């Protein structure tokens, strides 16, 4: 039986920060893909994120979940993704949860490399490689629990 991590050590969000190239714009950008560790059984929810970029500070404020525009049943983590172009050099990324907890990271985006300072808090896990991000999803995630099928007697 797997050992459950203490509440303090549990990961709540996974963040992928990587470089992407847009063929249409012919421009390289930095993708920020945030997803919940919790997997939802009925819908693929979206994370409601307010983002603001001021000089060398990129701020994301989480406002909760929202239902997708398409009401097609699906399962998976709640996600938010943004791509920023012309974001080079060293900048700060700040992520605030609805409870008021904030994680601040230093990101260095150079021509051929991308580095991020390690998170100080345990609720956020950082990835810089899409393959590793996808591969580790099952290890990081919380699989939705099946509710017992209860039949009531008349």
DSSP file (Angstrom, degrees, kcal/mol; ACC not computed):
  #  RESIDUE AA STRUCTURE BP1 BP2  ACC     N-H-->O    O-->H-N    N-H-->O    O-->H-N    TCO  KAPPA ALPHA  PHI   PSI    X-CA   Y-CA   Z-CA
    1    1 A X              0   0    0      0, 0.0     2,-0.0     0, 0.0     0, 0.0   0.000 360.0 360.0 360.0 130.0    0.0    0.0    0.0
    2    2 A X        -     0   0    0      1,-0.1     2,-0.5     0, 0.0     0, 0.0  -0.336 360.0-116.7 -66.4 144.3    1.5    3.4   -1.0
    3    3 A X        -     0   0    0      1,-0.0     2,-0.3    -2,-0.0    -1,-0.1  -0.692  27.5-130.6 -82.0 125.9    2.5    5.7    1.8
    4    4 A X        -     0   0    0     -2,-0.5     3,-0.1     1,-0.1     2,-0.1  -0.611  21.6-123.2 -79.0 132.6    0.4    8.9    1.8
    5    5 A X        -     0   0    0     -2,-0.3     5,-0.1     1,-0.1    -1,-0.1  -0.376  32.7 -97.8 -71.3 152.7    2.5   12.0    2.0
    6    6 A X    >>  -     0   0    0      1,-0.1     3,-1.0    -2,-0.1     4,-0.9  -0.278  37.3-104.9 -65.3 159.7    1.7   14.4    4.8
    7    7 A X  G >4 S+     0   0    0      1,-0.3     3,-0.6     2,-0.2    -1,-0.1   0.851 121.6  55.7 -55.9 -36.1   -0.5   17.4    3.9
    8    8 A X  G 34 S+     0   0    0      1,-0.2   114,-0.3   113,-0.0    -1,-0.3   0.820 110.6  44.1 -66.2 -31.1    2.5   19.7    3.9
    9    9 A X  G <4 S+     0   0    0     -3,-1.0    -1,-0.2     2,-0.1     2,-0.2   0.484  85.3 116.4 -95.6  -3.5    4.4   17.6    1.4
   10   10 A X    <<  -     0   0    0     -4,-0.9     2,-0.4    -3,-0.6    -6,-0.0  -0.464  62.3-131.8 -74.7 134.3    1.6   16.9   -1.1
   11   11 A X        +     0   0    0     -2,-0.2   112,-0.2     1,-0.2   113,-0.2  -0.679  26.9 174.4 -79.8 132.7    1.9   18.3   -4.6
   12   12 A X        +     0   0    0    111,-1.8    25,-2.4    -2,-0.4    26,-0.5   0.699  64.4  29.0-106.7 -31.8   -1.2   20.2   -5.7
   13   13 A X  E     -Ab  36 124A   0    110,-2.4   112,-2.0    23,-0.3     2,-0.4  -0.961  58.8-152.9-135.2 148.9    0.0   21.5   -9.1
   14   14 A X  E     -Ab  35 125A   0     21,-2.7    21,-2.4    -2,-0.3     2,-0.5  -0.971  16.1-161.8-117.6 135.6    2.5   20.6  -11.8
   15   15 A X  E     -Ab  34 126A   0    110,-3.0   112,-2.8    -2,-0.4     2,-0.6  -0.974   6.3-163.9-126.1 123.3    4.1   23.3  -13.9
   16   16 A X  E     -Ab  33 127A   0     17,-2.9    17,-2.6    -2,-0.5     2,-0.5  -0.918   8.2-178.8-103.0 124.3    5.8   22.8  -17.2
   17   17 A X  E     +A   32   0A   0    110,-2.7     2,-0.3    -2,-0.6    15,-0.2  -0.977  23.7 140.0-120.7 115.6    7.9   25.7  -18.4
   18   18 A X  E     -A   31   0A   0     13,-1.8    13,-3.5    -2,-0.5     2,-0.4  -0.965  51.4 -97.8-150.6 166.7    9.5   25.0  -21.8
   19   19 A X  E     -A   30   0A   0     -2,-0.3     2,-0.3   109,-0.2    11,-0.2  -0.705  38.6-177.7 -89.3 138.0   10.4   26.7  -25.1
   20   20 A X  E     -A   29   0A   0      9,-2.6     9,-3.1    -2,-0.4     2,-0.5  -0.941  19.1-138.1-132.3 155.5    8.1   26.2  -28.1
   21   21 A X  E     -A   28   0A   0     -2,-0.3     2,-0.7     7,-0.2     7,-0.2  -0.967   9.9-148.0-117.9 127.0    8.2   27.4  -31.7
   22   22 A X  E  >> -A   27   0A   0      5,-2.8     4,-1.7    -2,-0.5     5,-1.3  -0.838   4.2-163.0 -95.4 113.7    5.1   28.7  -33.4
   23   23 A X  T  45S+     0   0    0     -2,-0.7    -1,-0.2     2,-0.2     5,-0.0   0.848  88.9  51.5 -64.6 -35.3    5.2   27.9  -37.1
   24   24 A X  T  45S+     0   0    0      1,-0.2    -1,-0.2     3,-0.1    -2,-0.0   0.940 119.6  33.1 -69.1 -47.4    2.6   30.4  -38.0
   25   25 A X  T  45S-     0   0    0      2,-0.2    -1,-0.2     1,-0.0    -2,-0.2   0.644  98.1-136.8 -81.7 -14.8    4.2   33.4  -36.2
   26   26 A X  T  <5 +     0   0    0     -4,-1.7     2,-0.3     1,-0.2    -3,-0.2   0.927  64.8 121.2  55.1  46.9    7.7   32.0  -37.0
   27   27 A X  E   < -A   22   0A   0     -5,-1.3    -5,-2.8    58,-0.0     2,-0.3  -0.994  62.4-127.7-144.1 143.7    8.6   32.9  -33.4
   28   28 A X  E     +A   21   0A   0     -2,-0.3    58,-0.7    -7,-0.2     2,-0.3  -0.727  33.3 174.1 -91.3 141.5    9.9   31.1  -30.3
   29   29 A X  E     -AC  20  85A   0     -9,-3.1    -9,-2.6    -2,-0.3     2,-0.5  -0.840  33.1-110.2-136.7 174.8    8.0   31.5  -27.1
   30   30 A X  E     -AC  19  84A   0     54,-2.6    54,-2.4    -2,-0.3     2,-0.4  -0.954  30.6-149.5-112.2 122.8    8.0   30.2  -23.5
   31   31 A X  E     -AC  18  83A   0    -13,-3.5   -13,-1.8    -2,-0.5     2,-0.5  -0.767   8.5-165.8 -95.1 134.0    5.1   28.0  -22.6
   32   32 A X  E     +AC  17  82A   0     50,-2.9    50,-2.1    -2,-0.4     2,-0.5  -0.979  10.8 179.7-115.4 114.7    3.7   27.8  -19.1
   33   33 A X  E     -AC  16  81A   0    -17,-2.6   -17,-2.9    -2,-0.5     2,-0.4  -0.958   3.0-174.9-121.2 113.1    1.4   24.8  -18.6
   34   34 A X  E     +AC  15  80A   0     46,-2.8    46,-2.2    -2,-0.5     2,-0.3  -0.887   6.9 172.1-108.8 135.3   -0.1   24.4  -15.2
   35   35 A X  E     -AC  14  79A   0    -21,-2.4   -21,-2.7    -2,-0.4    44,-0.2  -0.990  32.0-111.3-141.6 153.0   -2.2   21.4  -14.2
   36   36 A X  E     -A   13   0A   0     42,-2.2   -23,-0.3    -2,-0.3   -24,-0.1  -0.464  16.5-137.4 -75.3 151.8   -3.7   20.0  -11.1
   37   37 A X  E    S+     0   0A   0    -25,-2.4   105,-2.1    -2,-0.1     2,-0.2   0.830  85.2  89.3 -73.1 -34.2   -2.4   16.8   -9.6
   38   38 A X  E    S-i  142   0B   0    -26,-0.5    40,-0.5   103,-0.2     2,-0.5  -0.458  73.4-145.4 -67.6 130.9   -6.0   15.8   -9.0
   39   39 A X  E     - C   0  77A   0    103,-2.2     2,-0.4    -2,-0.2    38,-0.2  -0.858  11.2-142.3 -97.9 130.6   -7.5   14.0  -12.0
   40   40 A X  E     - C   0  76A   0     36,-3.0    36,-2.2    -2,-0.5   104,-0.0  -0.771   4.1-154.7 -98.0 139.3  -11.2   14.6  -12.5
   41   41 A X  S    S+     0   0    0     -2,-0.4    -1,-0.1    34,-0.2     3,-0.1   0.788  85.3  32.1 -84.2 -29.5  -13.5   11.8  -13.6
   42   42 A X  S    S+     0   0    0      1,-0.2    32,-1.8    31,-0.1     2,-0.3   0.808 119.3  21.0-104.3 -33.5  -16.3   13.7  -15.4
   43   43 A X        -     0   0    0     30,-0.2     2,-1.1    33,-0.1    33,-0.3  -0.958  62.5-127.1-136.7 154.4  -14.9   16.8  -17.0
   44   44 A X        -     0   0    0     28,-0.4    33,-0.1    -2,-0.3    34,-0.1  -0.801  45.5-159.4 -96.1  88.9  -11.6   18.2  -18.2
   45   45 A X        -     0   0    0     -2,-1.1    34,-1.4    31,-0.3     2,-0.4  -0.176   9.0-129.4 -70.0 161.2  -11.8   21.4  -16.2
   46   46 A X  E     -Ed  66  79A   0     20,-2.5    20,-2.2    32,-0.3     2,-0.5  -0.898  18.0-122.8-109.0 141.7   -9.9   24.6  -16.9
   47   47 A X  E     -E   65   0A   0     32,-2.7     2,-1.0    -2,-0.4    18,-0.2  -0.728  23.6-131.9 -80.4 129.3   -7.9   26.5  -14.3
   48   48 A X  E     +     0   0A   0     16,-3.1    15,-3.2    -2,-0.5     2,-0.4  -0.747  37.5 176.5 -84.9 105.5   -9.2   30.1  -14.1
   49   49 A X  E     -E   62   0A   0     -2,-1.0     2,-0.6    13,-0.2    13,-0.2  -0.939  25.8-157.4-119.7 131.0   -5.9   32.1  -14.2
   50   50 A X  E     -E   61   0A   0     11,-2.5    11,-2.5    -2,-0.4     2,-0.4  -0.938  22.7-167.9-101.9 120.0   -5.5   35.8  -14.3
   51   51 A X  E     -E   60   0A   0     -2,-0.6     2,-0.4     9,-0.2     9,-0.2  -0.868  11.9-178.6-115.9 147.6   -2.1   36.6  -15.8
   52   52 A X  E     -E   59   0A   0      7,-2.3     7,-3.0    -2,-0.4     2,-0.6  -0.985   9.6-163.1-144.5 128.0   -0.2   39.9  -15.8
   53   53 A X  E     +E   58   0A   0     -2,-0.4     2,-0.5     5,-0.2     5,-0.2  -0.952  14.6 170.4-116.1 114.5    3.2   40.6  -17.3
   54   54 A X  E >   -E   57   0A   0      3,-2.7     3,-2.0    -2,-0.6     2,-0.3  -0.958  62.5 -60.5-126.6 112.1    4.9   43.8  -16.1
   55   55 A X  T 3  S-     0   0    0     -2,-0.5    36,-0.0     1,-0.3     0, 0.0  -0.351 123.1 -10.9  53.1-111.0    8.5   44.3  -17.2
   56   56 A X  T 3  S+     0   0    0     -2,-0.3    36,-2.9    35,-0.1     2,-0.5   0.038 118.9  90.6-107.6  25.2   10.4   41.3  -15.7
   57   57 A X  E <   -Ef  54  92A   0     -3,-2.0    -3,-2.7    34,-0.2     2,-0.6  -0.972  50.7-172.4-126.1 118.1    7.6   40.0  -13.5
   58   58 A X  E     -Ef  53  93A   0     34,-3.2    36,-2.9    -2,-0.5     2,-0.4  -0.946  12.5-169.5-107.8 119.5    5.0   37.5  -14.7
   59   59 A X  E     -Ef  52  94A   0     -7,-3.0    -7,-2.3    -2,-0.6     2,-0.4  -0.930  10.7-172.2-116.8 131.5    2.2   36.9  -12.2
   60   60 A X  E     -Ef  51  95A   0     34,-3.3    36,-2.7    -2,-0.4     2,-0.5  -0.987   4.1-167.8-117.9 129.1   -0.5   34.2  -12.3
   61   61 A X  E     -Ef  50  96A   0    -11,-2.5   -11,-2.5    -2,-0.4     2,-0.4  -0.975  15.1-141.8-116.0 122.3   -3.4   34.3   -9.9
   62   62 A X  E     +E   49   0A   0     34,-3.1   -13,-0.2    -2,-0.5     3,-0.1  -0.674  20.0 178.6 -83.7 133.1   -5.5   31.2   -9.6
   63   63 A X  E     -     0   0A   0    -15,-3.2     2,-0.3     1,-0.4   -14,-0.1   0.246  50.2 -98.2-115.8  10.0   -9.2   31.8   -9.2
   64   64 A X  E     -     0   0A   0    -16,-0.4   -16,-3.1     2,-0.0    -1,-0.4  -0.761  56.8 -37.6 112.9-158.4  -10.4   28.2   -9.1
   65   65 A X  E     -E   47   0A   0     -2,-0.3     2,-0.3   -18,-0.2   -18,-0.2  -0.731  44.0-168.8-106.9 154.4  -11.9   25.9  -11.7
   66   66 A X  E     -E   46   0A   0    -20,-2.2   -20,-2.5    -2,-0.3     2,-0.1  -0.993  29.4-105.2-140.0 152.1  -14.3   26.5  -14.5
   67   67 A X        -     0   0    0     -2,-0.3   -22,-0.1   -22,-0.2     4,-0.1  -0.396  42.7-104.2 -71.9 148.9  -16.2   24.2  -16.7
   68   68 A X        -     0   0    0      2,-0.2    -1,-0.1     1,-0.1   -23,-0.1  -0.283  23.7-117.6 -69.0 159.8  -15.0   23.8  -20.3
   69   69 A X  S    S+     0   0    0      2,-0.1     2,-0.5     1,-0.0    -1,-0.1   0.893 105.3  62.9 -64.7 -39.0  -16.9   25.5  -23.1
   70   70 A X  S    S-     0   0    0      1,-0.1    -2,-0.2     2,-0.1    -1,-0.0  -0.769  76.1-153.4 -86.9 127.6  -17.7   22.1  -24.6
   71   71 A X        +     0   0    0     -2,-0.5     2,-0.3    -4,-0.1    -1,-0.1   0.013  47.1 136.3 -91.8  30.1  -19.7   20.0  -22.3
   72   72 A X        -     0   0    0      1,-0.1   -28,-0.4   -28,-0.1    -4,-0.1  -0.597  64.0-106.7 -75.7 134.1  -18.4   16.7  -23.6
   73   73 A X        +     0   0    0     -2,-0.3     2,-0.3   -30,-0.1   -30,-0.2  -0.379  56.9 147.6 -61.4 137.0  -17.6   14.2  -20.9
   74   74 A X        -     0   0    0    -32,-1.8     2,-0.3    -2,-0.1   -29,-0.1  -0.955  32.8-136.8-158.3 167.3  -13.8   13.8  -20.5
   75   75 A X        +     0   0    0     -2,-0.3     2,-0.3   -31,-0.1   -34,-0.2  -0.911  45.2  81.5-131.5 162.4  -11.4   13.1  -17.7
   76   76 A X  E    S-C   40   0A   0    -36,-2.2   -36,-3.0    -2,-0.3   -31,-0.3  -0.857  72.6 -37.1 139.6-173.2   -8.1   14.4  -16.6
   77   77 A X  E     -C   39   0A   0     -2,-0.3     2,-0.4   -38,-0.2   -38,-0.2  -0.401  57.8-106.4 -79.7 157.1   -6.4   17.3  -14.7
   78   78 A X  E     -     0   0A   0    -40,-0.5   -42,-2.2   -34,-0.1     2,-0.3  -0.707  49.6-169.2 -80.1 137.9   -7.6   20.9  -14.8
   79   79 A X  E     -Cd  35  46A   0    -34,-1.4   -32,-2.7    -2,-0.4     2,-0.3  -0.885  27.6-171.9-133.7 159.0   -5.2   22.9  -16.9
   80   80 A X  E     -C   34   0A   0    -46,-2.2   -46,-2.8    -2,-0.3     2,-0.4  -0.969  14.6-175.8-143.8 136.6   -4.2   26.4  -17.9
   81   81 A X  E     +C   33   0A   0     -2,-0.3     2,-0.3   -48,-0.2   -48,-0.2  -0.999   7.0 171.4-138.4 138.2   -1.7   27.2  -20.6
   82   82 A X  E     -C   32   0A   0    -50,-2.1   -50,-2.9    -2,-0.4     2,-0.4  -0.990  17.1-152.4-139.8 146.8   -0.1   30.4  -21.9
   83   83 A X  E     -C   31   0A   0     -2,-0.3     2,-0.5   -52,-0.2   -52,-0.2  -0.988  11.1-161.9-121.2 130.5    2.7   31.1  -24.3
   84   84 A X  E     -C   30   0A   0    -54,-2.4   -54,-2.6    -2,-0.4     3,-0.4  -0.944   4.1-156.6-115.4 129.2    4.7   34.3  -24.0
   85   85 A X  E    S+C   29   0A   0     -2,-0.5   -56,-0.2   -56,-0.2     3,-0.1  -0.717  73.5  21.0-102.1 154.3    6.8   35.7  -26.8
   86   86 A X  S    S+     0   0    0    -58,-0.7     2,-0.8    -2,-0.3    -1,-0.2   0.829  80.0 138.2  58.8  34.6    9.8   38.0  -26.5
   87   87 A X        +     0   0    0     -3,-0.4     2,-0.2     2,-0.0    -1,-0.2  -0.839  28.3 151.9-109.6  91.5   10.3   37.0  -22.9
   88   88 A X        +     0   0    0     -2,-0.8    22,-0.2    -3,-0.1     2,-0.1  -0.738  32.9  21.9-121.7 166.3   14.1   36.6  -22.6
   89   89 A X  E    S- G   0 109A   0     20,-2.6    20,-2.9    -2,-0.2     2,-0.5  -0.440 106.0 -22.5  80.6-154.4   16.7   36.9  -20.0
   90   90 A X  E    S+ G   0 108A   0     18,-0.2     2,-0.3    -2,-0.1    18,-0.2  -0.818  70.5 156.5 -99.0 130.7   16.1   36.6  -16.3
   91   91 A X  E     - G   0 107A   0     16,-2.6    16,-3.1    -2,-0.5     2,-0.4  -0.935  37.2-111.9-145.4 168.2   12.6   37.3  -15.0
   92   92 A X  E     -fG  57 106A   0    -36,-2.9   -34,-3.2    -2,-0.3     2,-0.5  -0.870  19.1-160.8-107.9 135.4   10.4   36.4  -12.0
   93   93 A X  E     -fG  58 105A   0     12,-2.8    12,-3.1    -2,-0.4     2,-0.5  -0.974   9.2-170.0-114.9 125.2    7.3   34.1  -12.2
   94   94 A X  E     -fG  59 104A   0    -36,-2.9   -34,-3.3    -2,-0.5     2,-0.5  -0.969   3.7-170.2-120.6 126.9    4.9   34.4   -9.3
   95   95 A X  E     -fG  60 103A   0      8,-2.9     8,-2.6    -2,-0.5     2,-0.5  -0.971   4.8-168.3-119.9 120.4    2.0   31.9   -8.8
   96   96 A X  E     -fG  61 102A   0    -36,-2.7   -34,-3.1    -2,-0.5     6,-0.2  -0.927   9.4-147.0-113.3 129.1   -0.7   32.6   -6.2
   97   97 A X    >   -     0   0    0      4,-3.0     3,-1.7    -2,-0.5   -34,-0.0  -0.407  32.2-105.3 -83.6 166.8   -3.3   30.1   -5.1
   98   98 A X  T 3  S+     0   0    0      1,-0.3    -1,-0.1     2,-0.1   -35,-0.0   0.794 119.7  62.6 -63.2 -27.9   -6.8   31.0   -4.1
   99   99 A X  T 3  S-     0   0    0      2,-0.1    -1,-0.3     1,-0.1     3,-0.1   0.528 121.6-106.0 -75.4  -4.7   -5.9   30.5   -0.4
  100  100 A X  S <  S+     0   0    0     -3,-1.7     2,-0.2     1,-0.3    -2,-0.1   0.340  74.8 138.1  98.3  -7.1   -3.3   33.3   -0.7
  101  101 A X        -     0   0    0     -5,-0.1    -4,-3.0     1,-0.0     2,-0.4  -0.549  35.1-162.0 -73.9 136.1   -0.2   31.1   -0.8
  102  102 A X  E     -G   96   0A   0     -2,-0.2     2,-0.4    -6,-0.2    -6,-0.2  -0.957  13.9-162.7-125.0 139.2    2.4   32.3   -3.3
  103  103 A X  E     -G   95   0A   0     -8,-2.6    -8,-2.9    -2,-0.4     2,-0.5  -0.979  10.9-162.4-116.5 131.7    5.3   30.6   -5.0
  104  104 A X  E     -G   94   0A   0     -2,-0.4     2,-0.3   -10,-0.2   -10,-0.2  -0.964   8.6-175.9-119.5 129.2    8.0   32.8   -6.6
  105  105 A X  E     -G   93   0A   0    -12,-3.1   -12,-2.8    -2,-0.5     2,-0.6  -0.907  22.6-135.3-122.9 148.5   10.5   31.4   -9.1
  106  106 A X  E     -G   92   0A   0     -2,-0.3    11,-2.3   -14,-0.2     2,-0.5  -0.925  24.9-164.8-101.7 124.9   13.4   32.9  -11.0
  107  107 A X  E     -GH  91 116A   0    -16,-3.1   -16,-2.6    -2,-0.6     2,-0.6  -0.928   9.0-163.4-114.0 131.2   13.4   31.9  -14.7
  108  108 A X  E     -GH  90 115A   0      7,-3.0     7,-2.3    -2,-0.5     2,-0.7  -0.956   7.4-173.8-114.5 113.8   16.5   32.4  -16.9
  109  109 A X  E     +GH  89 114A   0    -20,-2.9   -20,-2.6    -2,-0.6     5,-0.2  -0.885  12.6 168.5-111.1 101.5   15.6   32.1  -20.6
  110  110 A X        -     0   0    0      3,-2.3     3,-0.4    -2,-0.7    -2,-0.0  -0.544  51.2 -91.9-103.6 173.9   18.6   32.2  -22.8
  111  111 A X  S    S+     0   0    0      1,-0.2    -1,-0.0    -2,-0.2     3,-0.0   0.901 121.9  15.7 -53.3 -48.1   18.9   31.4  -26.5
  112  112 A X  S    S+     0   0    0      1,-0.0     2,-0.3    -3,-0.0    -1,-0.2   0.277 124.7  48.5-114.5  10.4   19.7   27.7  -26.0
  113  113 A X        -     0   0    0     -3,-0.4    -3,-2.3     2,-0.0     2,-0.4  -0.984  50.7-161.0-150.3 160.6   18.7   27.0  -22.4
  114  114 A X  E     +H  109   0A   0     -2,-0.3     2,-0.3    -5,-0.2    -5,-0.2  -0.973  16.0 177.8-142.3 123.7   16.0   27.5  -19.8
  115  115 A X  E     -H  108   0A   0     -7,-2.3    -7,-3.0    -2,-0.4     2,-0.4  -0.955   7.3-167.0-129.1 150.2   16.6   27.3  -16.1
  116  116 A X  E     -H  107   0A   0     -2,-0.3    -9,-0.2    -9,-0.2     2,-0.1  -0.997  26.6-115.8-136.1 137.1   14.2   27.8  -13.2
  117  117 A X        -     0   0    0    -11,-2.3     3,-0.1    -2,-0.4     2,-0.0  -0.424  45.9 -98.1 -66.3 147.2   15.0   28.1   -9.5
  118  118 A X        -     0   0    0      1,-0.1    -1,-0.1    -2,-0.1   -12,-0.1  -0.368  43.1-101.3 -67.6 146.5   13.6   25.3   -7.4
  119  119 A X        -     0   0    0      5,-0.1    -1,-0.1     1,-0.1   -14,-0.1  -0.375  19.4-149.0 -66.7 146.5   10.2   25.9   -5.6
  120  120 A X  S    S+     0   0    0    -16,-0.2     2,-0.3    -3,-0.1    -1,-0.1   0.679  79.3  60.6 -87.1 -20.0   10.4   26.7   -2.0
  121  121 A X  S >  S-     0   0    0      1,-0.1     3,-0.7     3,-0.1    -2,-0.1  -0.769  78.4-131.6-112.6 156.5    7.1   25.1   -1.2
  122  122 A X  T 3  S+     0   0    0   -114,-0.3    -1,-0.1    -2,-0.3  -110,-0.1   0.515  91.7  77.9 -85.1  -5.3    5.9   21.5   -1.7
  123  123 A X  T 3  S+     0   0    0   -112,-0.2  -110,-2.4  -111,-0.1  -111,-1.8   0.544  89.9  60.4 -84.4  -4.1    2.6   22.2   -3.4
  124  124 A X  E <   -b   13   0A   0     -3,-0.7     2,-0.5  -112,-0.2  -110,-0.2  -0.985  60.8-167.2-127.9 130.8    4.3   22.9   -6.8
  125  125 A X  E     -b   14   0A   0   -112,-2.0  -110,-3.0    -2,-0.4     2,-0.4  -0.972  15.5-147.7-117.5 130.7    6.4   20.6   -8.9
  126  126 A X  E     -b   15   0A   0     -2,-0.5     2,-0.4  -112,-0.2  -110,-0.2  -0.772  14.2-176.1-103.3 139.1    8.4   22.1  -11.8
  127  127 A X  E     -b   16   0A   0   -112,-2.8  -110,-2.7    -2,-0.4     3,-0.1  -0.985  15.8-176.2-129.3 143.7    9.3   20.4  -15.1
  128  128 A X  S    S+     0   0    0     -2,-0.4     2,-0.4  -112,-0.2  -109,-0.2   0.298  72.7  65.9-115.2   4.5   11.4   21.8  -18.0
  129  129 A X     >  -     0   0    0      1,-0.1     4,-2.3  -111,-0.1     5,-0.1  -0.988  66.2-151.5-134.5 123.0   10.9   18.9  -20.3
  130  130 A X  H  > S+     0   0    0     -2,-0.4     4,-2.5     1,-0.2     5,-0.2   0.873  97.8  54.5 -62.2 -38.7    7.5   18.0  -21.9
  131  131 A X  H  > S+     0   0    0      1,-0.2     4,-2.5     2,-0.2    -1,-0.2   0.936 111.9  43.3 -61.4 -46.7    8.4   14.3  -22.2
  132  132 A X  H  > S+     0   0    0      2,-0.2     4,-2.3     1,-0.2    -1,-0.2   0.882 111.3  56.2 -65.7 -38.5    9.3   14.0  -18.5
  133  133 A X  H  < S+     0   0    0     -4,-2.3     4,-0.4     1,-0.2    -2,-0.2   0.926 113.1  40.3 -57.9 -47.4    6.1   16.1  -17.6
  134  134 A X  H >< S+     0   0    0     -4,-2.5     3,-0.9     1,-0.2     4,-0.4   0.898 114.7  52.6 -69.2 -41.2    3.9   13.6  -19.5
  135  135 A X  H 3< S+     0   0    0     -4,-2.5     3,-0.4     1,-0.2     4,-0.3   0.846 110.9  46.2 -64.8 -35.6    5.8   10.5  -18.2
  136  136 A X  T 3X S+     0   0    0     -4,-2.3     4,-2.3     1,-0.2     5,-0.3   0.450  82.8  98.5 -89.0  -0.9    5.6   11.6  -14.5
  137  137 A X  H <> S+     0   0    0     -3,-0.9     4,-2.2    -4,-0.4    -1,-0.2   0.901  84.9  46.4 -55.5 -45.4    1.9   12.4  -14.6
  138  138 A X  H  4 S+     0   0    0     -3,-0.4    -1,-0.2    -4,-0.4    -2,-0.1   0.856 112.8  50.3 -69.3 -33.0    0.8    9.1  -13.1
  139  139 A X  H  4 S+     0   0    0     -4,-0.3    -1,-0.2     1,-0.2    -2,-0.2   0.863 118.9  37.2 -70.7 -35.4    3.4    9.2  -10.4
  140  140 A X  H  < S+     0   0    0     -4,-2.3    -2,-0.2     2,-0.0    -1,-0.2   0.767 104.2  92.9 -84.4 -27.5    2.4   12.8   -9.4
  141  141 A X     <  -     0   0    0     -4,-2.2     2,-0.6    -5,-0.3  -103,-0.2  -0.128  67.3-133.2 -80.8 162.8   -1.3   12.5   -9.8
  142  142 A X  B     -i   38   0B   0   -105,-2.1  -103,-2.2     3,-0.0     2,-0.2  -0.958  26.6-140.7-108.3 112.3   -4.3   11.6   -7.7
  143  143 A X        -     0   0    0     -2,-0.6  -103,-0.1  -105,-0.1  -105,-0.0  -0.541  29.5-103.5 -73.1 135.4   -6.5    9.1   -9.5
  144  144 A X        -     0   0    0     -2,-0.2     2,-0.4     1,-0.1    -1,-0.1  -0.357  36.3-122.3 -61.9 137.1  -10.2    9.8   -9.0
  145  145 A X        -     0   0    0      1,-0.1     2,-0.4    -3,-0.1    -1,-0.1  -0.634  19.6-123.6 -82.1 133.4  -11.7    7.4   -6.6
  146  146 A X        -     0   0    0     -2,-0.4     2,-0.2     1,-0.0     3,-0.1  -0.611  25.7-127.9 -74.1 131.0  -14.6    5.4   -7.8
  147  147 A X        -     0   0    0     -2,-0.4    -1,-0.0     1,-0.1     2,-0.0  -0.582  32.7 -99.2 -78.6 142.9  -17.6    5.9   -5.6
  148  148 A X        -     0   0    0     -2,-0.2     2,-1.1     1,-0.1    -1,-0.1  -0.324  30.3-119.7 -64.1 143.4  -19.2    2.7   -4.3
  149  149 A X        -     0   0    0     -3,-0.1     2,-0.6     2,-0.0    -1,-0.1  -0.741  36.9-169.8 -85.0 101.9  -22.2    1.5   -6.2
  150  150 A X        -     0   0    0     -2,-1.1     2,-0.6     2,-0.0    -3,-0.0  -0.843   9.0-166.4-102.9 122.3  -24.9    1.5   -3.5
  151  151 A X        -     0   0    0     -2,-0.6     2,-0.3     0, 0.0    -2,-0.0  -0.933  14.8-142.8-107.0 123.5  -28.2   -0.1   -4.2
  152  152 A X        -     0   0    0     -2,-0.6     2,-0.3     2,-0.0    -2,-0.0  -0.646  11.8-129.4 -88.5 140.6  -30.9    0.7   -1.7
  153  153 A X              0   0    0     -2,-0.3    -1,-0.0     1,-0.1     0, 0.0  -0.662 360.0 360.0 -86.1 142.5  -33.4   -1.9   -0.7
  154  154 A X              0   0    0     -2,-0.3    -1,-0.1     0, 0.0    -2,-0.0   0.442 360.0 360.0 -89.2 360.0  -37.1   -1.0   -0.9
